[in-house]
Amino acid sequence: METLESELTCPICLELFEDPLLLPCAHSLCFNCAHRILVSHCSTSKPLESISAFQCPTCRYVITLNHRGLEGLKRNVTLQNIIDRFQKASLSGPNSPTESRRLPPPQRPFTATISATIGTLGGGSGTSGSSARGSPATSSHSHSLANHSNHTNHNNANHSPAVIAKMDYRISCQFCEQDPPREAVKTCVTCEVSYCDRCLRATHPNKKPFTSHRLVEPVPDTHIRGLTCMEHENEKVNMYCMVDDQLICALCKLVGRHREHQVCSLTERFDKLKQTLENNLTNLVKRNGELENQMAKLIQICQQVEVNTAMHEAKLVEECDELVEIIRQRKQVIAVKIKESKVMKLRKLAQQIANCRQCLERSSALITQAEQSLKENDHARFLQTARNVAERVAMATASSQVLIPDVNLNEAFDNFALDFSREKKILEGLDYLTAPNPPSIREELCTASHDTITVHWTSEDEFSVTSYELQYTIYTGQTNFISLYNSADSWMIVPNIKQNHYTVHGLQSGTRYIFFVKAINQAGSRNSEPARLKTNSQPFKLDPKTAHKKLRLSNDCLTMEKDESSLKKSHTPERFSGTGSYGAAGNVFIDSGCHYWEVLLGASTWYAIGVAYKSAPKNEWSGKNSSSWVFSRCNNNFMVRHDGKEMLVEASLQLRRLGVLLDYDNNSLSFYDAMSSQHIHTFEISFLLPVVPTFMIWNKSVMILSGLPVPDFVEGNSLDHQEQQQQMGLCRQESPYLTGMKNCH
């Protein structure tokens, strides 16, 4: 039944054919739908009568019209008869005629089913159908629903807002004839109608095509009816225009302005937009979570600020009260001292005043007596009385300095002063102590050896710093220093440093470290910006126990020279042996870090320099096995060699100083012309074991310079990985100069 229904559906209106026309391409079309297509092509300059052709909406075949227009096309009478029988069969069933009369218009139950299968018609133009044509039954049903809506609104006016909200939420059956209608129990998405239990049983018997209808919990009518096209009235949207980014109907694609645009189904666009929205929503939710965490931290910091502020304010009051109490106590002590000094000085002055008064009284009496004697005119009487008085006056005059007491000016208390200017300045400078400013590491002053680094730094608040703390760890290439700093397990800490420099011992050679300096006082601490400092390469010398018997090493084991005279040397497993294997190895094995050394080549034109595992054979050339990698020269040819594979490389014939960079941690071995700062070649090696520097010569001599810092030109020169892989791929082919190299030796 469903397949038959899909075959009887118009590709334009998505309803059962009504007055179908038989097109020359054998497809059918409703007469009204064909007329709407012609109307859509009309304009002021092109009336309907002048349109003589249109495209079949199913196969795009061009239909040519004669002077009669659509009337000139044949009616598909057979199809119309099939549709009539199909409708009658659909309406017949076990229900009573009364219940059947209460069904919606005949087209209604089949509308969405036809819409769901329209993908098989009309070139997959969509999955959603348009609304049914208006009919008396439909109009009557709509009018009934409108009256019911008005009646409900009128009744709601007599209820409270809470009751009205509850009544509005209640979804009523749209098929009931009683007033008020019963509450809906299901909504048929296919029919786009909500039913109560009784109406649902009457309209949806358990038989096809109703068994395919989709029943859901009751939802408002506006949620299940599709959107209509903005350009074509009563046409439901069933496509999505990708060019204009909008919903369109089938007519928009067939005859409208979206005819040439790229379109997709609503389902495809729905899935894509939903996925995009879900991804963005996930990111937004994640971001909101991060913002919430950040805000929680900020709120926590604000709360901590409040707590710390209150604590500092209380501490300020306490400290100031202590200062005021100290001043008050000192005021009392000094006031007591002043009073005691005053009493002592006044007592002394009172004694002196009493002595002066006593002397003054005796002197005044003697003066009075002498003046009386001077008034005597009788010589005899004068001589009799004045003799004794004259003696007493002479004695008093002679002893005047003894009789008059000395006055001590210090007793006036004017040589004491209260000077608190120094204390006032200290009080005026009272302020809260802050954490010192971050120190600055002076990288240009820092020095390094193969196992030590001396760090120098400066601080603007040197006098307020109590001590410094140095923190360091191996640099792993991580650019997020905050995350690196938070991983406290890997940091070494040197506390309580009093100077502005410190030397760290026991570091790995050829390794880069991250350093922080923390300035500390009673108020807190602050960190410097991170500084990346590196230890020098591992120093080494040539190991005499590995040197070939036809090589002579210098006393300092830094120079090796080819010597054809046979020297008696004991044979050891680590010694280079065999014809042509004139080599020697360094006295260290390297298993970490980045190391750089140089080889002074002098006038030698036959040599091979590189690294090897301890297990590399000593009776053949370095690079002829899988355990060694070398850069080699044979006369005017330069090449690199590993595992018996050789590749020519470009280098200057004036090469006199070869730089070797072994980056064990990053799995690479590079060679440079140290004089011209030119890169020669880089091996990409997955190191499995420790390696040892190896040196081979076939003429003249070479000298080794080890323990060097990595030069700037080496730091800045790195090959692109893809290019390096291409070069390594060429190593799989044997060099045409291999035979010549063998002949050289």
C-alpha positions in Angstrom: 0.0 0.0 0.0 2.8 2.4 0.8 4.6 1.7 -2.5 1.3 2.3 -4.3 0.8 5.5 -2.4 4.2 6.8 -3.4 3.5 6.1 -7.0 0.3 8.1 -6.8 1.9 11.2 -5.4 2.5 14.5 -7.3 6.2 15.6 -7.2 5.1 19.2 -6.8 2.4 19.3 -4.2 3.4 16.0 -2.6 -0.3 15.0 -2.5 -2.3 12.4 -4.4 -2.7 13.4 -8.0 -5.7 15.6 -8.7 -6.8 15.9 -12.3 -3.5 14.5 -13.5 -2.0 15.4 -16.9 0.0 12.8 -18.9 3.2 14.5 -20.0 5.0 13.5 -23.2 7.8 12.1 -21.1 5.3 9.6 -19.5 5.4 11.3 -16.1 2.2 12.8 -14.6 1.5 16.1 -13.0 -1.5 17.7 -11.3 -3.2 20.3 -13.6 -3.1 22.9 -10.9 0.6 22.2 -10.2 1.4 22.5 -13.9 -0.5 25.8 -13.9 1.5 27.0 -10.9 4.7 26.3 -12.8 3.6 28.4 -15.7 2.5 31.2 -13.4 6.0 31.2 -11.8 7.5 32.0 -15.2 5.1 34.9 -15.8 6.2 38.6 -15.6 4.9 42.0 -16.7 6.6 41.6 -20.1 5.8 37.9 -20.4 2.1 37.0 -19.9 0.8 33.6 -19.2 -0.5 33.1 -22.7 3.0 33.6 -24.2 4.6 30.7 -22.3 4.9 27.8 -24.6 7.1 25.3 -22.7 8.2 24.2 -19.3 10.4 21.4 -17.7 9.1 18.2 -16.3 9.8 18.4 -12.5 10.8 14.7 -12.5 13.1 14.2 -15.5 13.6 17.8 -16.6 12.3 17.0 -20.1 11.1 20.1 -21.9 7.3 20.0 -22.5 6.2 22.0 -25.5 2.7 23.4 -25.4 0.5 24.2 -28.4 -1.9 27.1 -28.7 -4.3 25.5 -26.2 -1.7 25.5 -23.5 -2.2 23.0 -20.7 -5.6 22.0 -22.2 -3.7 20.6 -25.1 -2.2 17.9 -22.9 -4.0 14.6 -22.3 -5.7 13.8 -19.0 -4.4 10.7 -17.3 -7.8 9.1 -16.8 -6.4 5.7 -15.8 -4.3 7.3 -13.0 -7.3 9.2 -11.7 -9.4 6.1 -11.5 -6.7 4.3 -9.6 -6.5 7.2 -7.1 -10.2 7.2 -6.6 -10.2 3.4 -5.8 -7.2 3.9 -3.5 -9.0 6.6 -1.5 -12.1 4.4 -1.1 -10.0 1.4 0.0 -8.2 3.6 2.5 -11.4 4.9 4.0 -13.0 1.4 4.4 -12.2 -0.5 7.6 -13.7 -2.1 10.8 -14.9 1.3 12.1 -18.5 2.3 12.0 -19.7 4.8 9.4 -20.1 7.3 12.2 -16.5 7.1 13.1 -15.5 7.1 9.5 -17.3 10.4 8.9 -15.3 11.9 11.8 -12.0 11.2 9.9 -10.1 14.2 8.6 -10.2 15.0 4.9 -9.2 11.9 2.8 -5.9 13.4 1.7 -4.9 14.2 5.2 -3.7 10.8 6.6 -1.7 10.1 3.4 0.0 13.6 3.2 3.0 13.0 5.4 3.4 9.4 4.2 3.6 10.6 0.6 6.0 13.3 1.9 8.2 10.7 3.5 8.6 8.7 0.3 8.9 11.7 -2.1 12.7 11.0 -2.1 11.9 8.4 -4.7 10.2 11.0 -6.9 11.2 14.3 -8.3 14.9 13.6 -8.2 15.1 13.4 -4.4 13.9 17.0 -4.0 13.2 16.6 -0.3 11.5 14.7 2.5 8.9 17.1 3.6 5.5 17.8 2.0 3.3 20.8 1.5 0.0 21.4 3.3 -3.1 19.8 1.9 -5.3 21.7 -0.6 -8.2 23.5 1.0 -11.5 21.6 0.9 -14.8 22.1 2.5 -14.0 19.4 5.0 -10.7 20.9 5.9 -12.1 24.4 6.1 -14.9 23.2 8.4 -12.4 21.3 10.6 -10.1 24.4 10.8 -13.2 26.6 11.6 -14.1 24.1 14.4 -10.6 24.3 15.8 -10.6 28.1 15.6 -14.0 28.3 17.4 -12.6 25.9 20.0 -9.5 28.1 20.4 -11.7 31.2 20.9 -13.9 29.4 23.4 -10.8 28.3 25.3 -9.4 31.8 25.4 -12.8 33.2 26.6 -12.9 30.7 29.4 -9.3 31.5 30.4 -10.3 35.0 31.3 -12.2 33.7 34.3 -9.2 31.9 35.8 -6.1 32.9 37.7 -2.8 33.2 35.9 -1.5 30.0 37.5 -4.6 28.1 36.3 -4.4 29.7 32.9 -0.8 28.6 32.6 -1.7 25.1 33.4 -4.7 25.1 31.0 -2.5 26.6 28.2 0.0 23.8 28.7 -2.8 21.2 28.3 -2.9 20.0 24.6 -6.4 19.3 23.4 -7.6 16.8 20.9 -8.0 18.4 17.5 -10.5 15.8 16.3 -13.1 15.8 19.0 -16.6 17.1 18.3 -17.5 17.7 21.9 -17.0 21.0 23.6 -14.6 21.3 25.3 -12.5 18.6 23.5 -10.8 15.9 25.5 -7.1 16.1 26.4 -4.7 14.7 23.7 -2.7 11.5 24.5 -0.7 11.3 21.3 0.3 13.5 18.4 0.6 12.0 15.0 3.6 13.6 13.3 2.5 12.0 10.0 -1.0 13.5 10.2 0.2 16.6 12.0 -2.8 16.2 14.4 -3.1 15.6 18.1 -5.7 12.9 19.2 -7.3 11.8 22.4 -7.5 8.1 23.2 -10.9 7.6 21.6 -10.2 9.5 18.4 -6.8 7.9 18.1 -8.4 4.4 18.1 -11.0 5.6 15.6 -8.6 7.2 13.1 -5.6 5.0 13.4 -6.6 1.3 13.2 -3.8 -1.2 13.5 -3.5 -1.7 9.8 -1.6 -0.1 6.9 -1.0 2.7 6.1 -1.6 3.8 9.6 0.9 1.4 11.2 3.7 3.5 9.6 2.5 6.8 11.2 4.8 8.2 13.8 3.1 8.8 17.2 4.7 10.9 19.9 3.8 12.5 23.1 1.4 15.5 22.7 3.2 18.5 21.3 1.8 22.0 20.3 0.5 22.3 16.8 3.1 24.9 15.9 5.9 22.4 16.6 4.9 19.8 14.1 3.8 21.8 11.1 6.5 22.5 8.6 7.7 25.9 7.6 6.4 27.4 4.3 8.4 28.9 1.5 8.7 32.7 1.6 8.5 33.0 -2.2 5.8 30.3 -3.0 2.7 30.5 -0.9 1.5 27.3 0.8 4.7 25.4 -0.3 6.6 23.7 2.4 10.3 24.0 2.5 12.0 20.7 1.7 15.5 21.7 0.4 18.4 23.9 1.6 20.2 26.2 -0.8 23.9 26.1 -0.1 24.6 29.3 -2.1 22.1 31.6 -0.4 22.2 29.7 2.8 18.4 29.5 3.2 15.4 27.1 3.2 13.6 26.7 -0.2 10.8 24.6 -1.7 10.8 22.3 -4.7 9.5 25.1 -6.9 12.4 27.3 -5.9 14.8 24.7 -7.3 12.7 23.9 -10.4 11.6 27.2 -11.7 12.7 29.8 -9.1 15.9 31.9 -8.6 17.6 28.9 -7.0 17.4 26.8 -10.2 21.1 26.9 -10.8 22.2 26.8 -7.2 23.7 23.9 -5.3 21.1 22.4 -2.9 21.1 19.6 -0.4 18.4 17.8 1.6 17.2 19.1 4.9 18.5 16.0 6.6 22.0 16.5 5.2 22.1 20.1 6.2 20.5 19.3 9.5 23.2 16.7 10.3 26.1 18.9 9.3 24.8 22.0 11.1 23.9 20.0 14.1 27.4 18.5 14.2 29.0 21.9 13.8 26.7 23.3 16.5 27.5 20.4 18.8 31.2 20.8 18.3 31.0 24.6 18.9 28.8 24.0 21.9 31.3 21.5 23.3 34.1 24.0 22.9 31.9 26.7 24.3 31.0 24.5 27.3 34.6 23.7 27.8 35.5 27.4 27.6 32.8 28.2 30.0 34.1 25.6 32.3 37.6 27.1 32.0 36.2 30.6 32.6 34.2 29.3 35.6 37.4 27.8 37.0 39.3 31.0 36.3 36.5 33.0 37.9 36.5 30.7 40.9 40.2 31.3 41.2 39.7 35.0 40.9 37.0 35.0 43.5 39.2 32.9 45.7 42.0 35.5 45.2 39.6 38.3 46.0 38.6 36.6 49.2 42.2 36.0 50.0 42.8 39.7 49.3 40.1 40.6 51.8 41.5 38.2 54.4 45.1 39.4 53.9 44.0 43.1 53.9 42.2 42.6 57.2 45.2 40.8 58.6 47.6 43.6 57.5 45.3 46.3 58.7 45.1 44.6 62.1 48.9 44.2 62.1 49.3 47.9 61.2 47.1 49.0 64.1 49.0 46.6 66.4 52.4 47.8 65.3 51.4 51.5 65.4 49.9 51.0 68.9 53.2 49.4 70.0 55.1 52.4 68.6 52.7 54.8 70.3 53.1 52.9 73.6 56.9 53.0 73.3 56.8 56.7 72.7 54.4 57.2 75.6 56.7 55.2 77.9 59.8 57.0 76.7 57.9 60.3 77.3 57.2 59.4 80.8 60.8 58.2 81.5 62.3 61.4 80.0 59.8 63.6 81.9 60.8 61.9 85.2 64.5 62.4 84.3 63.8 66.1 83.6 61.9 66.5 86.9 64.7 64.8 88.9 67.4 66.9 87.3 65.3 70.0 88.1 65.0 69.1 91.8 68.7 68.4 92.1 69.7 71.6 90.4 67.3 73.7 92.3 68.5 72.2 95.6 72.1 73.1 94.7 71.1 76.6 93.6 69.1 77.2 96.9 72.1 76.3 99.0 74.3 78.7 97.0 71.6 81.4 97.4 71.6 80.8 101.2 75.4 81.1 101.3 75.3 84.2 99.3 72.7 85.8 101.6 74.7 84.9 104.7 77.9 86.5 103.2 75.9 89.5 102.2 74.5 90.0 105.7 78.0 89.9 107.3 79.3 92.3 104.6 76.4 94.7 105.1 77.0 94.8 108.9 80.7 95.5 108.5 79.9 98.2 105.9 77.5 99.9 108.4 80.1 99.8 111.2 82.8 101.2 108.9 80.6 104.0 107.8 79.9 104.9 111.4 83.6 105.0 112.2 84.2 107.4 109.3 81.7 109.8 110.7 83.9 110.2 113.9 85.8 113.6 113.8 87.7 113.1 117.0 91.1 111.8 116.1 91.7 109.9 119.3 88.3 108.2 119.3 88.6 107.5 115.6 91.9 105.8 116.1 90.6 103.9 119.0 87.5 102.5 117.2 88.6 102.5 113.5 91.6 100.3 114.1 89.6 97.2 114.7 87.1 98.0 111.9 89.9 98.7 109.4 91.4 95.3 110.2 88.1 93.5 109.7 87.4 95.4 106.4 90.9 94.6 105.1 90.4 91.0 106.0 87.0 90.9 104.4 88.4 92.6 101.2 91.3 90.2 101.1 89.0 87.2 101.4 86.2 88.4 99.1 86.9 85.7 96.5 86.5 83.1 99.1 83.4 84.6 100.7 81.6 85.0 97.3 80.4 81.5 96.1 80.9 80.5 92.4 77.9 80.3 90.2 77.8 77.1 87.9 76.2 78.0 84.6 75.4 74.3 83.9 73.0 74.4 86.7 70.7 76.6 84.5 69.6 73.4 82.6 70.1 75.2 79.2 72.7 72.7 77.9 70.1 69.9 77.5 68.2 69.4 74.3 65.5 67.1 73.0 66.4 66.2 69.4 64.2 63.5 67.8 64.9 64.5 64.2 66.4 61.1 63.4 63.5 59.2 65.0 61.1 61.5 63.1 62.7 60.6 59.8 62.4 56.9 60.6 58.8 57.3 61.5 58.1 59.3 58.4 59.6 56.4 56.4 57.3 53.8 57.9 55.7 51.7 55.2 54.7 48.1 54.5 57.3 45.9 53.1 56.7 44.4 49.6 58.2 41.4 47.9 61.4 42.4 46.0 61.2 43.0 42.2 62.1 40.0 40.1 65.9 39.6 39.6 67.4 39.5 36.1 69.7 36.7 35.0 72.7 38.2 33.1 73.3 35.5 30.4 76.2 37.4 28.9 78.0 37.1 32.3 77.2 33.4 32.8 79.9 30.8 32.2 79.9 27.1 31.7 82.2 24.1 31.5 81.3 20.5 30.6 79.8 19.8 34.1 79.3 23.3 35.7 77.4 26.5 35.0 78.0 29.7 36.9 74.8 31.9 36.9 75.0 35.7 37.4 72.1 37.9 38.1 71.2 41.4 39.3 68.4 42.9 41.4 67.0 46.4 41.7 66.0 45.8 45.3 69.3 44.4 46.4 69.1 46.0 49.9 65.6 44.6 50.6 66.5 41.1 49.5 67.1 38.7 52.4 68.4 35.8 50.2 68.1 34.3 46.8 67.0 30.8 45.7 68.3 29.2 42.5 66.1 26.6 40.7 67.1 24.6 37.6 66.1 21.6 35.5 67.0 20.0 32.2 65.3 21.8 29.3 63.1 19.4 27.3 62.1 21.8 24.6 58.8 22.7 26.3 57.8 26.3 25.5 55.2 26.7 28.2 57.4 27.7 31.1 54.5 28.0 33.4 53.6 24.4 33.0 57.3 23.5 33.2 57.6 25.5 36.4 54.6 23.8 37.9 56.1 20.4 37.5 58.1 20.8 40.7 59.3 17.2 40.9 62.0 17.8 38.2 63.4 21.0 39.7 66.6 21.2 41.7 66.7 24.0 44.3 69.6 25.8 45.9 68.3 27.9 48.8 69.7 30.7 51.0 72.2 32.2 48.5 73.6 35.6 49.7 75.6 36.6 46.6 74.4 37.6 43.1 76.1 34.5 41.6 76.3 30.8 42.1 78.1 27.9 40.4 76.2 24.6 40.0 78.3 21.5 39.8 77.6 17.9 38.7 75.7 18.8 35.5 75.4 16.6 32.4 77.7 17.7 29.7 76.3 19.1 26.4 72.9 19.6 28.1 70.7 22.6 28.1 69.2 23.7 31.4 66.4 26.1 32.5 67.3 28.4 35.4 65.1 30.6 37.6 66.3 32.9 40.4 64.0 33.8 43.2 64.5 37.0 45.3 63.2 36.5 48.8 62.4 38.8 51.8 59.9 38.8 54.7 57.1 40.0 52.5 57.4 37.2 49.9 59.4 36.3 46.7 59.4 36.8 43.0 61.0 34.8 40.2 63.2 36.0 37.4 62.5 35.3 33.7 63.7 31.9 32.7 67.2 31.6 31.2 68.4 28.7 29.1 72.0 27.9 29.7 74.0 25.0 28.4 77.0 23.0 29.6 79.9 22.6 27.2 80.5 19.4 25.2 82.1 16.4 26.9 85.9 16.8 26.6 87.8 13.7 25.4 91.1 12.5 24.1 92.2 9.8 21.8 92.4 6.4 23.5 95.8 4.9 23.0 94.4 1.4 23.6 92.2 1.7 20.5 94.8 3.2 18.1 96.0 1.2 15.1 99.6 0.0 15.4 100.5 2.2 12.4 99.2 5.4 14.0 101.3 7.5 16.3 99.5 9.6 19.0 101.0 12.7 20.6 101.8 12.9 24.3 98.6 14.8 25.0 96.6 12.2 22.9 95.0 15.0 20.9 96.9 14.4 17.6 97.1 11.2 15.5 99.5 10.7 12.6 100.0 8.0 10.0 103.3 6.2 10.6 104.2 3.3 8.3 106.9 2.1 10.5 105.6 -1.0 12.4 105.4 -0.4 16.1 105.1 -3.1 18.6 101.7 -2.6 20.3 99.8 -5.3 22.2 96.7 -6.5 20.5 93.5 -5.8 22.4 89.8 -6.3 21.3 89.2 -2.6 21.2 92.2 -1.8 19.0 91.7 -1.0 15.3 93.3 -3.7 13.2 93.4 -5.0 9.7 94.7 -3.5 6.5 93.5 0.0 5.8 91.7 0.4 9.2 94.0 3.1 10.5 91.8 4.4 13.2 91.5 5.4 16.8 88.5 6.1 19.1 87.9 8.7 21.8 88.1 7.8 25.5 84.5 8.5 26.3 81.1 7.0 25.5 78.2 9.4 25.0 74.7 8.5 25.8 72.9 11.9 26.3 73.2 15.6 25.6 74.4 17.7 22.7 78.2 17.6 22.0 80.4 19.5 19.6 84.0 18.9 18.7 86.2 20.0 15.8 88.9 18.2 13.9 91.9 20.2 12.5 92.5 18.3 9.2 95.7 20.1 8.2 97.0 18.7 4.8 95.3 15.3 5.1 93.2 14.3 2.1 92.2 10.8 3.2 90.2 10.5 6.4 86.9 9.3 7.9 85.5 11.0 11.0 82.3 10.1 12.9 80.8 8.0 15.7 80.3 4.3 16.3 78.9 1.9 18.8 81.3 0.0 21.0 80.3 -3.2 19.1 81.4 -1.8 15.7 84.0 -4.0 14.0 87.6 -2.7 14.3 89.0 -4.6 11.3 87.1 -2.6 8.6 86.4 1.0 7.6 84.1 3.0 9.8 80.8 3.3 8.0 81.0 -0.1 6.4 78.7 -1.5 9.0 75.4 -0.7 10.7 77.1 0.4 13.9 79.0 3.4 12.6 78.4 6.7 10.8 81.2 8.8 9.2 82.0 11.8 7.0 84.9 10.8 4.6 87.2 12.3 2.1 89.2 10.5 -0.6 91.3 13.1 -2.5 88.7 15.4 -4.1 85.6 13.4 -3.3 83.6 14.0 -0.1 80.9 11.5 1.0 79.0 10.2 4.0 78.9 6.5 4.8 76.8 4.1 6.9 76.0 0.4 6.7 78.1 0.2 3.5 76.0 2.8 1.7 77.7 6.0 0.5 76.4 9.3 -0.8 78.4 12.1 -2.3 78.1 15.5 -0.5 79.4 19.0 -1.4 82.3 20.4 0.6 85.1 22.8 -0.1 88.5 21.4 -1.1 89.9 24.0 1.3 88.1 22.2 4.2 90.7 22.4 7.0 88.4 22.4 10.1 85.6 20.0 10.4 82.9 20.6 13.0 81.0 17.6 14.4 77.7 18.0 16.3 76.3 14.9 18.1 72.8 15.6 19.4 72.1 12.3 21.1 68.8 13.4 22.6 67.4 14.5 19.2 68.9 11.5 17.3 71.1 13.4 14.9 74.8 13.6 13.8 75.8 16.7 11.8 79.0 17.8 10.0 80.0 21.4 9.4 82.7 23.4 7.7 83.8 25.3 10.9 85.7 27.9 9.0 82.9 29.0 6.6 80.1 28.0 9.0 78.5 25.9 6.3 76.4 22.8 6.9 77.6 19.7 5.1 75.3 16.8 6.1 73.1 15.4 8.9 72.4 11.8 9.8 69.0 11.0 11.4 69.9 8.2 13.8 67.7 6.4 16.3 70.5 5.7 18.8 70.1 2.5 20.8 73.5 2.4 22.6 76.2 4.8 23.7 78.5 6.0 20.9 82.2 6.9 20.8 83.9 9.4 18.5 86.0 7.6 15.9 88.8 8.9 13.6 90.5 7.3 10.6 93.3 8.7 8.5 95.3 7.3 5.5 97.8 10.2 5.2 99.2 13.1 7.2 97.7 13.9 10.6 94.7 15.3 12.3 94.2 17.1 15.7 91.1 17.0 17.9 89.6 20.0 19.8 86.9 18.7 22.2 84.8 20.2 25.0 83.8 23.2 22.9 80.5 25.1 23.3 78.1 24.8 20.4 78.7 27.7 17.9 75.9 30.1 17.0 75.9 29.0 13.3 75.3 25.4 14.4 72.4 26.5 16.6 70.8 28.3 13.6 71.4 25.6 11.0 68.9 22.7 10.8 67.8 20.8 7.7 64.2 20.4 6.8 63.2 16.9 7.9 61.6 16.0 4.6 64.6 17.0 2.7 66.8 15.1 5.0 64.7 12.0 4.6 65.1 12.3 0.8 68.8 12.6 1.1 68.9 9.5 3.4 66.9 7.7 0.8 69.6 8.3 -1.7 72.0 6.5 0.6 70.3 3.2 -0.3 72.1 3.4 -3.7 75.8 2.7 -3.7 77.9 5.6 -4.8 79.6 5.3 -8.2 82.8 6.5 -6.4 82.8 3.5 -4.1 85.2 1.6 -6.3 87.4 4.6 -6.6 87.4 5.0 -2.9 88.6 1.4 -2.5 91.3 2.0 -5.1 92.5 5.0 -3.1 93.4 2.7 -0.3 
